[in-house]
Amino acid sequence: MKTGLTALCIVAALMGTACQSSGPAATQQTASSDGFRNAFTVEKSNLGPTGASQFFILKPGTLLKYKDHEGATLAIKVLDQTRTVDGVTTRVIEEHEEEGGKVKEISRNFFAIDRATNDVYYFGEEVDIYKDGKIASHGGAWQSGVGGARFGLALPAKPAVGDKYYQEVAPGIAMDRGEVVSIDERVVTPAGTFEHCVHVKETTPIEKDTGHKWYAPGIGLVRDDELVLVSHSIPK
């Protein structure tokens, strides 16, 4: 994956826009003043809804379930559905959150993988937030190409310690950032013990909260803060 900035990219960064790719498999990035890469220009013909990196799987039917010590649950399912967002055919991944046995939030997230690099990009989400069993709001929803929003990097195929990138770029709505803090951690969950996990610290300039996620080779997300993996099913 190319990380160097050409003169054109430097100008683009100062303007707050992405630079242009220079070849069929080129990937260029620009960095914001906080040191996080905030724009990614890839060949859209390389992006698609099917595939997997070592730590992120877009195969339909994949199901990961999580639970925390207070009984909150999260189910992440890769659906056999696609959505065209910002000119790219993306894979739809549903997240279903519950607290106290009641639905808290259901979101449909849009991801695409670069066939040339296996980097996975995040193109937005539809969000249904529930209250008393009914949809109360859609806070946090965004789509790349709408209202100035741009896609971000969900997870690089080859994470390196110190790598810093925006996962979503929707000013005023969603500006999550990821920073790789380790690539060789051990995570123990009810679903098993996982070695050589990637640890990503998540922050956002919109809020002061800090989150942490761990990804295991061949599985994907195995821990999300206090939510830990309890079961997984990945079709062959």
Helices and strands as residue ranges (DSSP letters): H 7-15, E 27-31, E 37-42, G 44-46, E 47-48, E 63-67, E 73-85, E 88-99, E 102-114, E 120-131, E 134-137, E 142-143, E 150-155, E 164-166, E 168-169, E 177-189, E 192-203, E 211-216, E 220-224, E 227-233
